[in-house]
Amino acid sequence: MQKQYAMPKTSRFFGFAALFLLAVLLITSLYFVESATNGGEWQQDEEEPKIYFKTVHLVPHSHLDVGWKDTIKGYYENRVRSIFENVLRAIQINPERRFLFVEIAFIEIWWNDKKVSQELKDLFIQFLREKKIELTLAGMTMPDEVLNPYYSVIHTISRGHQWVVDILDQTIDKNSKNLNATSYIPNSSWRIDPFGATSSLTRLYHLTGLKDNVIMRIPKDIQLEMREKRELSFIWKMNDLEETKVLTNVLDHQYCIPKMYFDGESAFSYSTDDKELADIVHEQVIKYSLGFNQSDIILPGGCDFTYTDGSIRFERTDRAIKYINANYERYGYKIKYSLLSEYFDAIRPKTKEDEQKLKQVDFDFTPYFDGDNAIWTGFYTSVPQLKQSIREAENYYRIAKTLFTLSIPFIKKDKEKILLNGFNKLDVLAVAIADMSHHDAITGTSNSWVNDDYNALLQQGIDAAKNPMKIALESILLSKSPSGMTGFSNFISPTFSYDNLYDKLLTMIETKSTQSIPLVIFNSLGWELKDYLVSMFGTDPLKSGQSVLQNICAYDLEGKKLPKQLSKLIEGYQFNIKVPKIPALGYTTVFLKACLNNELTLYEEETISIAPKKSHTISYGDLKITFCNVNRGISHRVGLCRIEKNGKTYKMHNDFMYYRSEEYSQPSGAYIFHPTSNHPEFVSQESDSITITTKNSLFIEIQQAVSKQIKQIIRIYDSSISKSNGFDIEFNFISSVDQGQELVTRFHMEDFLHSEKLLYCDKNGLETAKWKAKENIPMNYLPMVFNCFLRDETTKTQATFFISEVHGAASHESGQFEIMLHRRCLRDDYRGLEEALNDDSIVSTIVRMRLDENVESPDLRKMSFAKESLTFNLDPFVFTGEALLNTPNIDPDTIDLKKLTIVKDFTGLRKTLPDDLHIVNLEVIMNRYKPNANNAKTILQLHNLGSSDLNSMSVESLFFNGMVDKESKISETNLGTIKVLSEFKPDTSFKVNPLSFKSFSFKQGTIPKEESDVVFKDQDHGLEWTFTLFLLFSAVIVSLFLIMMIGYFIYRQYKYPNTSLLDNYA
């Protein structure tokens, strides 16, 4: 999207200035406006630079935002459909014309549009084959570079590439003698609009097969320096073990040329003079050539949603190209329409000497800024509610596709139908998740109604995924049941709704039922989770005034009562239980029953006022925290002041403050963070009290109403919970803000942590960024995707913070750490959105912290505390039960002989994975052109999170027997899941090298009948609900019958010794 800088008309004139002075001021201001976006440029009336290049590659394109100032559907209906048709018709008129297509999201919608003729689709394929059009990047979207976790980037690229292979590649005649391509998957990426560019995404793109890169939005100072040194074509060195090198070009200035592609900007819109048209193009050629020193240069031919008038725009460009080429003596170069691949083929170094002439770059182009007070770090936090919804939906999608994939060998009936239906329904959510990676979705930089539409698309995808999830889980749960028994067709709630669960719980309580309802807790990670806290929420009161949840007890598989605790919410309660173990890549079952009267879960709290200069210490487990009333800022304030861990005291506190948004010169807005001052103001605290829970079996909770709009909840957990999950203390910041406020919480740890103004934050969850604070406050902000930390290199002390969704974070002074929680600005920031960031939502942000001693210096090639970060964000899913069960192990007096056999505990792995080995993706895919469940493939993607070697393994040895078809070969693929690198047998060993990925596709098998009884036992998680009493009863009956028959036979032989039993039938 074109975010053109446009200064407001705020100049003040005192009296009448001289005409000469007025002209000077006007010219100066116009130059400033243009340079704010473009970093300064050659002007046509200046002396023309010497032309060193020979060929200009004009690359026509149309940047199609997957939502921004209109919804995805709105953009398609109003613009995209006509752009596609007009471009194809224009190329049909003149075969010399070319065009780039980037976003598969719109291509897929267009391809499935019944209003689009088959003739147009055939033209699209024909022009692909003839290389008149080309795909580049070919992800579902052009993802944001800094806010997306790496697994979401892999998803949006691989989902786009899979569609290309499934639909477009099916049209390739592999037997043709005139074969131009074996696949339409591109080799280059077109990253022209994301706000900054990172080596971590470049590394991921390279692993998906995208070898060459065009980027555009880079920091202004770097852009000016590289342009001056003519280094805008360079080699980007990756931060991996292989030190991968990627050829990269910066598209200087903008991907838009207003004078050529905006009506009314120049004579290009109306001129009939070929020379005039050529001179306008020539002006842009010179402007875009200044940063290069090579024989071929690139000129972008398009802008946002251009070519709705494709034939007109192409016709004018045709005339300009023809005139320039006919007047070589005047212009000194040739110009032609090109595809991106043609351009890179022309400039790619042919020898090592050529490569060494190019600049070697090993840094990120962030944070992006296009003016001194125009630093694009506001979007790191803009619309946090949407960022939270996206993170939760990403986890939901992971749960859904992983569970569905694991269930396939267990599906007994209608397998093909279930596979096809499940794949199609999960794909609805897959597309929605991919769309959210777009650089105007997760960033919160779209219009407010578009953000609402993003939320709606996520919910539609979640709703579509529920049915395949339910079928998948029940296929495993009931896999030991006799075929044809359908008594528990709704063993799991079809909606996973707590409302239905509460209705049943309420009935159980009021009728004093001894039955139970199951909760199935599924873990999509490859690590077993121990002492994990599972929470439910409820507001349903009983007639007595108590909550339903106060009257519920939870039991594990062996009938042992689980520790539980209530937490009070604004409405109702949160019900928390500690689950001892959740299997890796599997589930466990918990049973809910009505408690006896003496087992009710009570909630009690006390409110404590802390007088000035006084304190209150709270101890729980291995931790102590102290709240103090001290003078900070302009008044006394109550807050956290000390933490004691393992006998060591850490003096620290956190304040709530807000920056005031600039609303004049350069306003603060959705993209840009521009405060009126470097010094934020304290939030006025309204109370000197804290409220502490007193009935604690799992945690102590301290609630503090900081103001009417801000509430802080701090939890100290039972040490078994906090140690197992890798943190010490948890904060929940519940906030909303007034207009013109940008809210932060600032942690002060100066007393024990001398960090020298250095901040470390993860990069997309893949690597770690290191940043030294500058004087300019907005410049200090980094995206906190999963975690950030400060460390003291002398004492090796480190404070690490984990977050529930992406926010901006900074460290302005040594020992200080700041998280921006919420933003609500007064004005639009003049980058094209034309809407102020007026976000009045209430947001709950969870932050966990850990304090460590003797921590070695970080390896920037990886994310620190990767397992802890992923476990926090990719948490288990709780499936609510629908069936009322009689449970002998909980209540021996109740037996239900009709009860089904239930697999209550399951893992898809033979054993839990090492801490550094992460399952990035486990999903089933099939060809969208000709869906066939028999040809479905399972994708497995692994990531070595650490810098150490791991033991060898095979795909077959990872999973339970039957998951992998032993007769089929395993294919190792690139990270985009498309290109096959090698094939081997399922039991062939491989290694996942440090900091590296492995991607495989394989065919699944079935559970062998003769081994069906040991599938779960082999995994040491095979607890199953058997009919022990029923079988015992049956055995007794059969035994008595046999004894009677034997007795009768003996009696007959004794009484009638000369007869046989058979004589009676003679």
Secondary structure, DSSP 4 states (H G I P E B T S, - for coil): --------S-----S---HHHHHHHHHHHHHHHHHHHHSS---TTSPPPPP--SEEEEEEB-B--SSSSS-HHHHIIIIIHHHHHHHHHHHHH-TT--EEE--HHHHHHHHH-TTS-HHHHHHHHHHHHTTSEEE-S-SSS-B-SSSS-HHHHHHHHHHHHHHIIIIIGGG--TT-TT---S----SEEEE-SSSSB-HHHHHHHHHTT--EEEE----HHHHHHHHHTT-SEEEEEPSSTT--EEEEEE--S-S--HHHHSTTSSGGGT---HHHHHHHHHHHHHHHHTT--SSEEEEEE--BT--TTHHHHHHHHHHHHHHHHHTHHHH-SEEEE--HHHHHHHHS-SSHHHHHTSEEE-S-B-S-BSSTT-B--GGGTSSHHHHHHHHHHHHHHHHHHHHHHHHGGG--SSHHHHHHHHHHHHHHHHHHHHHHTBTTTTT--S-HHHHHHHHHHHHHHHHHHHHHHHHHHHHHHTTTSPTT--TTTTSB-SS--HHHHHHHHHHHHHHT---BEEEEEEE-SSS-EEEEEEEEEE-PBPTTS-BGGGGEEEE-TTSPBPPEEEEE-SSSEEEEEEEEEE-TTEEEEEEEEEPPGGG-----EEEEE--TT-EEEEEETTEEEEEEEEEETTEEEEEEEEEEETTEEEE-EEEEEEEEBP-SSS---SS---BS-SSPEEPPP--SEEEEE-S-SSEEEEEEE-SSSEEEEEEEE-HHHHHHHT-SEEEEEEE---TTEEEEEEEE-TTT---TTEEEEEETTTEEEEEE--SSGGGG-EEESSEEEEEETTTTEEEEEEESS-EEEE--STTEEEEEEEEE-SS--SSS--S-------EEEEEEEEEESSPPPP-TTS-TTHHHHHHHHS--EEEEB-S-B--TTT-TT---TTPPPEE--EESBSSPPPTTEEEEEEEEE--SSS--GGG-EEEEEEEE-SSS----B-HHHHB-TTSS-TTSPEEEE-TTS-SEEEEE-TT--B---TT-EEEEEE------GGGTTTTTGGGT---EE--HHHHHHHHHHHHHHHHHHHHHHHHHHHH-TT--GGGGG-
